[in-house]
């Protein structure tokens, strides 16, 4: 009973609101909401505010590390391309392939030219410090680097690095390297308070022979670690937050903070364990205790190097402002919010429902449904708009019907007018040819010639059928070709290859003749010697395909464009129907997906392809 009473009250309120203007509704709503007093009743849930901040920072940190990972992947990819470019260069290939045969002078010359190439490539890069090549026998070629302080790895590091490169069989190898992995001519190159200056990343890969894939040696490029740490150095996720990169073994390979040891295991072994566990679960963040403090940890894989970009945010930073937020949020705000939601729902419902109905009706009209109608008996502006919309749809439907009918009539009249026309000059030529034949050949060929003329005249004057069978069209086409053979003294041969099943299909009248006529006038007639026209017909993918190919003088792209898009009149044509007219008629009958395609090579051939639907 109470539910029914509430429903009746809601309906009456709804109907009353629909009798007032939208502006008045909004004013009343504003006054109702603004007159409620704001009373402080307590602190809003500390847990909810804390969770909101936690989720926001978590989402932001995940987005940040993902973006950093993408940026670093781009740098890795760029460096991998550099190794491939160097490895496949002609100079490197030739030097390593013939290294055992080269004299000392030739080796020196090769090194000199390599250094010149590398200087041009890397002299403007502050991150590339050394490029070295190793032969398959372990001989080192210094292709780029400081000649005063030559990069030399310790034996065990070098042997392990080259062994790993060989095991990868052409895939890139990424390794962190620092001062302890290198041999130096002086005891200390870098000041003790700047150890990060000696941090480096090694990329190495096998160099293979370009053609047979045999191993020629290895390439090693030393990159300053700053190339990667500079990507995230200035990113600020909050107080005491850290960003660094570890490999799949938990070794730090990039860091912006000297408190995190480079090229050593991260102090918390649980980090890499949780990364592996969460990778399987597709989680991008987790909690990690570092020292005695809980941290929100986000990570993103750097796939090309099997690395992870990691950010750590202390929970003390996350919860620092929630106390103030709790004091500012009052319980009464929740009451005001719920009341505002209820009233807003009632008021906006009276506006949104008619608008939604109007939008839905508009969408249906957009999809082509002109039978849609909005039933709105209210007395506000939206009801008036709905009424106007109904009237507009009715008028639009009438206009479209008028346009369709007029276009149909216009197209029928234009085509029938074209069908009824025979070019007087063409007919004069035919009759002159008939007179000459009768005079010169004692009328032996006159019967065949005149039969072809009569067939064409019958087709031209018969306007009852818009569609005829392929068999009938081919019969008329042969009559036309017979006449042209007489006129042009057997200037060309014709070859028909039309599938037998296709003969019963229907196509528009005068479809093939204008195309063949174009081949004769614009292709064969301009050619010296005998010509050939091939006419093929077949079905393919539920379509009827005709191709007319001549070995005449061909056309340029501009001529093809002109032929397809401009109406032409030629006094030597059988009728006023040209290729442009054929194209337009096909699109008118069957739609834009059907029509004509032309392929031609100037001086060699022209092929016209006609695409039609199957009408059996």
Protein Blocks (a to p, Z undefined) as FASTA:
>chain_A
ZZmmmmmmmmmmmmmmmmpcfklmmmmmmmmmmmpccddfbdcdfklmmmmmmmmmmmmm
mmmmmmmmmmmmmmmmmmmmmmmmmmmpmklmmmmmmmmmpcfklmmmmmmmmmmmmmmm
mmmpckbmbdcdddfkopacdfbdcfklccdddfklmmmmmmmmmmnnopacdddddfkl
pccfbfblbdfklmmlmgccddddddddfklopafbdcdddddfklmmmmmmmpcfbghi
acddddfkopafbdfbfklcghiacfblmlmmmmmmmmmnopabdcddehjaccdddddd
dfknopacdddddfklmmmmmmmmmmmpcfklmmmmmmmmmmmmmmmmmmmmmmmmmmmm
mmmmmnopakbccddfbfbfklmmmmmmmmmmmmmmmmmmmmmmmmmmmmmmmmmmmmmp
ccfklmmmmmmmmmmmmmmnoommmmmmmmmmmmmmmmmmmmkbmbdcfklmmmmmmmmm
mmmmmmnoopaccdddddfklmmpccdehklmmmmmmmmmmmmmmpgcjdddddddddee
hiacdddddfbebpafklmmmmmmpccddfkbmblcdfklmmmmmmmmnojkbccddddd
ehiaccddddddddZZ
